Amino acid sequence: MTVKLDFEECLKDSPRFRAAIEDVEGDVNELETRLEKLVKQCNSMLEAGRTYCQHSKSFVNGLRELGHHCSEDKTMGVSRINTHLETLVSLGIELIEATQKSVRMKLQSFVKDDVKRFKDVRKEFERSSETLETALGRNAQAPRGKQHEVEEASLALLNARRIFRSEALDYVLQINVIESRKKTEILMAMLSLMEAQALFFQQGHQSLTELEEYRRQLSDEHTQLVLNSAREKRDMEQRHAAIKKKDVSYDDLIMDFSPDAPNGIVMEGYLYKRASNAFKTWSRRWFSIQKNQLVYQKKYKEQPTVVVEDLRLCTVKPCAEQDRRFCFEVVSPSKSCLLQADSERQQQGWMSAVQNSIASAFQERREDTLSPRERCSSVSAGSVNLVGGEQSNSGCKALEEVQAIPGNGHCCDCGEPAPDWASINLGITLCITCSGIHRSLGVHFSKVRSLTLDSWEPELIKLMCELGNTAINRIYEARIDEITIKKPHPSSPRQDKESWIRSKYVEKKFIHKLPETGRAPPLRRSSARRNRATTQEKPGTRPVLKPKPSRATLPRLTGLNPSEIMKNSFDSHKDDEDEEDLSGLHPGALLYRSAALQHFPVMADALAHGADVNWVNVAEDSRTPLIQAATVNSLAACEFLLQNGANVNQADSIGRGPLHHATILGHTGLVCLFLKRGADYNAKDIHQKDPITIAVDSANADIVTLLRIAKMNKEMREMDGFAQSGDETYHDIFRDFSQMASHNPEKLKRRSADIKIP
């Protein structure tokens, strides 16, 4: 049996799915009309048959009476004819009863039960579809500044989408079931009727003999169809139950970026589009990226409307000035198109898809003879006209600095030369094919960015320069010689590359297995560390940590394992600390220790072995690795932890988060970084002091300026009509501080005597 509709397609609720639904409903309506007509014709035939049988009985009785009258005449032979006719009349009555059971009752039951059940499920589907459409509109219209309305609209949308997905799955199941049953029921009715006719026409055996083989064939086919239908129905019900158990109320599961899709559509889904007329109305349309173009359509069969003719001539950026959430803008030389997604994840997915499509469009037109520097220059020339050249200049700088790291001149996974893509949370460079595969893994595994097309903050460039392909491959390919899987090369098929990347980063088949000693309980706080923690609370003092090693002594060039590296790093503190066995550190503790020492390869090794990036050291005031990195003023280490999911607002046991510690210690660059990553400047510690109060008490004008600008910017954005005001200044100031923190940190230093720790 061929499945009429697929369960996965109904989750997208695309115009293609809606068109298929309309076709199915039309088929069912036509089938119902024809079956009702057939049932009426069958009733007329049965009534005529009963009349025929009644008259036949009268005729047979007349013959019997005639036979009694002519019983003495042996030549008449009426009795034998009468017996034969009685048999024929009996067979006729049986034929009518069989027709009643096999045709009329079965078809009538199919119309009343199965078709009625189909219509009931369809009504529930249509009702849930209308509810979802209303919830989507309400969610899209929820103002950014009214949080209670946003929460109500989001909750209503969540419930409506869950109900709709459930009803859609039930509807598709019912469609497939009725498609299967109509074949078996109609065929069964016809087969039963043919068997009754065969019994009735015994005197016409010669004519029925020609249909005997055909009847057997239909009988065998019917038996096989019943078996296949039962098996497929069971499989569909199991799949239906499995999918229904999943949480399909969110759209994350159906976000699908496929650069190698056979139909040429690399991304598709619903977006709201703002009209360019004076009313600025928003309409929900089905968008898709295909043939290096961004197009949309309202109905499946209508001609798509082209938004961007050539993706190489456009750029995409988030649009925070709008009152509506999740907006982004696709800008081309001739026009701009303002779009809105249903969630932040969808917004990021669409923006990434457009960026990847832009990169693919350039890649297809790029000459193989161009060097990376020449490719960067050609892309910069096209980008200057759109975004003023700032983004492309940062991309060129990122390309030059990151590719200069040993090992980064070739793709980390397949070895293709001159890669111009990167994974910022892993710190590696990638070719365009491997970058697409990394993007499909999800941002919780790899965050992909272009070295030439995207903007690069200084702290991100510093982070990329601290790691590199050589260091990461030492971790993720540590056991490659022990496994028979062959590493792909540049000309390997995409399927081989995807299998390798998933085995390497998702399944982590090639890393060193964690020994039992690496599962030891959390570290005990040593007396020397307790003394330093007490000293740290005094104004003007900071914890003593070993300086960050130079690149020549980084662990990735030593060949030591993480435990040996950490042991060597702590040798200088043996006089100050109790003896502590670091070889037994579990990944969370290892990440905690290495964050304070700014050992990036060891941090990456700890994360690869499953370290919780928000691991809490209860023995040291419940501090986290991010707080440890903040105390030593490591901008790149903090950025590395944040890119790997660290919580910027997680506080220690005295209520101080990373922003508190950066403010207390006067690390202006870190304050700027944490504010950009969403740190809460209103959070209070156990002394009821927030970072603004601490900065004012410390007389740190730079930090006070940053905190107050961030607060003012948020307040202005929450006021109607002031969303635009303050945004450019806010971003300019934070950009200047970021540049200074990365390139001229000495300008942000203060005297320790000026620091007042509450």
Secondary structure, 3 states (H helix, E strand, C coil): CCCCCCHHHHHHCCHHHHHHHHHHHHHHHHHHHHHHHHHHHHHHHHHHHHHHHHHHHHHHHHHHHHHHHCCCCCCCCHHHHHHHHHHHHHHHHHHHHHHHHHHHHHHHHHHHHHHHHHHHHHHHHHHHHHHHHHHHHHHHHCCCCCHHHHHHHHHHHHHHHHHHHHHHHHHHHHHHHHHHHHHHHHHHHHHHHHHHHHHHCCCCHHHHHHHHHHHHHHHHHHHHHHHHHHHHHHHHHHHHHHHHHCCCCCCHHHCCCCCCCCCCEEEEEEEEEECCCCCCCEEEEEEEEECCEEEEECCCCCCCEEEECCHHHCEEEECCCCCCCCEEEEECCCCEEEEECCCHHHHHHHHHHHHHHHHHHHHHHCCCCCCHHHHHHHHHHHHHHHHCCHHHHHHHHHHHHHHCCCCCCECCCCCCECCCEEECCCCEEECHHHHHHHHHHCCCCCCEEECCCCCCCHHHHHHHHHCCHHHHHHHHCCCHHHCCCCCCCCCCCHHHHHHHHHHHHHCCCCCCCCCHHHHCCCCCCCHHHHHHHHHHCCCCCCCCCCCCCCHHHCHHHHCCCHHHHHHHHCHHHCCCCCCCCHHHCCHHHHHHHHHHHCCHHHHHHHHHCCCCCCCCEHHHCCECHHHHHHHCCCHHHHHHHHHCCCCCCCCCCCCCCHHHHHHHCCCHHHHHHHHHCCCCCCCCCCCCCCHHHHHHHCCCHHHHHHHHHHHHHHHHHHCCCCCCCCHHHHHHHHHHHHHHHHHCHHHHCCCHHHCCCC
